[in-house]
Amino acid sequence: MKQNVGGIDRILRIVVGVALIAAAATGTVGAWGWIGIVPLATGLIGWCPPYAIFGVNTCKTKTEG
């Protein structure tokens, strides 16, 4: 798996994922808040299946030189 999630995208995914999980764990939102596991996981591993399918890549490209 080649990483396709980078930088700010990863940070936002992790923050949103943790916030949703915390809200679900405290009962602030319903059980749907556990969906926060998905953005948390994709942020931590740096790979998103829909990005791979649609050819999206938010990682910085390395320039040779």
URVEN-V609722 format. One record per helix or strand. SS is the DSSP state (alpha for helix, beta for strand). FROM is the first residue (numbers start at 0). LEN is the number of residues. Records with the same first field share a line. If there is no record, write none. Layout:
SS = FROM-LEN + FROM-LEN
This chain:
alpha = 6-19 + 30-15 + 48-6
